[in-house]
């Protein structure tokens, strides 16, 4: 790789940075992102994946420390959740969604 190519690659925005900026600047995109995460969760039932993939949405608007303060939990708890060392309780899930401006509702499933 020559110097020009290296310089171009170094100046390209990182994917995560671009994603976070898009999530911050475009509420409709953020809503679609969240709906996609919830659809994935509906299929795979992996709460760790759901929370891990919420991280860019959180980091688009807050530092992890600031978000933890906002929702009233210790930052270490969030770090453990994001590193998949801890499965969040329903209370923590509720706090995370509320902190992001969403309402977490549970409803009765109709018989199939």
C-alpha positions as CSV (number, residue, x, y, z in Angstrom):
1,X,0.0,0.0,0.0
2,X,1.4,3.4,-1.0
3,X,1.4,6.5,1.1
4,X,-1.5,8.0,-0.7
5,X,-3.7,5.0,0.0
6,X,-2.6,4.9,3.6
7,X,-3.5,8.6,4.0
8,X,-6.9,8.0,2.4
9,X,-7.7,5.1,4.7
10,X,-6.6,7.0,7.8
11,X,-8.9,9.9,6.9
12,X,-12.0,7.8,6.2
13,X,-14.4,7.9,9.1
14,X,-14.6,4.8,11.1
15,X,-17.8,2.8,10.5
16,X,-18.8,3.0,14.2
17,X,-18.3,6.8,14.2
18,X,-20.4,7.2,11.1
19,X,-23.1,4.9,12.5
20,X,-23.2,6.9,15.8
21,X,-23.4,10.2,13.9
22,X,-26.2,8.9,11.7
23,X,-28.1,7.6,14.8
24,X,-27.7,11.0,16.5
25,X,-28.6,13.2,13.5
26,X,-31.5,11.2,12.1
27,X,-34.3,10.1,14.5
28,X,-36.0,8.1,11.8
29,X,-32.9,6.1,11.2
30,X,-32.5,5.6,15.0
31,X,-36.1,4.3,15.1
32,X,-35.5,1.9,12.2
33,X,-32.2,0.8,13.9
34,X,-34.1,0.0,17.1
35,X,-37.0,-1.8,15.3
36,X,-34.4,-3.9,13.5
37,X,-32.8,-4.8,16.8
38,X,-36.1,-5.8,18.3
39,X,-37.0,-7.9,15.3
40,X,-33.7,-9.7,15.6
41,X,-34.4,-10.2,19.3
42,X,-37.8,-11.5,18.5
43,X,-36.2,-14.2,16.4
44,X,-33.1,-15.2,18.4
45,X,-34.2,-14.3,22.0
46,X,-30.6,-13.2,22.8
47,X,-30.9,-10.3,25.2
48,X,-27.1,-9.9,25.3
49,X,-27.1,-9.3,21.5
50,X,-30.0,-6.8,21.9
51,X,-28.2,-4.8,24.6
52,X,-24.8,-5.0,22.9
53,X,-26.3,-3.6,19.7
54,X,-28.0,-0.8,21.6
55,X,-24.5,0.5,22.5
56,X,-24.0,2.6,19.4
57,X,-27.5,4.2,20.0
58,X,-26.4,5.1,23.5
59,X,-23.0,6.3,22.5
60,X,-24.5,8.5,19.7
61,X,-25.8,10.8,22.5
62,X,-24.0,10.0,25.7
63,X,-20.8,8.7,27.1
64,X,-21.3,5.4,29.0
65,X,-20.7,7.1,32.3
66,X,-23.2,9.9,31.6
67,X,-25.8,7.5,30.4
68,X,-25.3,5.3,33.5
69,X,-25.8,8.4,35.7
70,X,-28.9,9.4,33.7
71,X,-30.6,6.1,34.2
72,X,-29.4,5.6,37.7
73,X,-27.2,2.6,37.5
74,X,-23.5,2.2,38.1
75,X,-21.3,2.6,35.0
76,X,-19.5,-0.7,35.8
77,X,-22.9,-2.4,35.4
78,X,-23.3,-1.1,31.9
79,X,-19.7,-2.1,31.0
80,X,-20.4,-5.6,32.3
81,X,-23.6,-5.8,30.2
82,X,-21.8,-4.5,27.1
83,X,-19.0,-7.0,27.5
84,X,-21.6,-9.8,28.0
85,X,-20.4,-10.6,31.5
86,X,-23.8,-9.8,32.9
87,X,-27.3,-10.3,31.7
88,X,-29.4,-7.3,32.5
89,X,-32.5,-7.6,34.6
90,X,-35.9,-6.4,33.3
91,X,-35.5,-3.4,35.6
92,X,-32.2,-2.4,33.9
93,X,-33.7,-3.0,30.4
94,X,-36.5,-0.7,31.3
95,X,-34.1,2.0,32.5
96,X,-32.0,1.6,29.3
97,X,-35.0,2.0,27.0
98,X,-36.4,4.8,29.1
99,X,-33.1,6.6,29.0
100,X,-33.1,6.3,25.2
101,X,-36.5,7.8,25.1
102,X,-38.5,4.6,24.4
103,X,-41.2,2.9,26.4
104,X,-40.6,-0.8,27.1
105,X,-43.9,-2.5,27.2
106,X,-44.8,-6.1,27.7
107,X,-48.1,-7.3,26.3
108,X,-50.1,-10.5,26.3
109,X,-49.3,-12.7,23.3
110,X,-52.4,-13.9,21.4
111,X,-52.8,-17.6,21.1
112,X,-51.3,-18.9,17.9
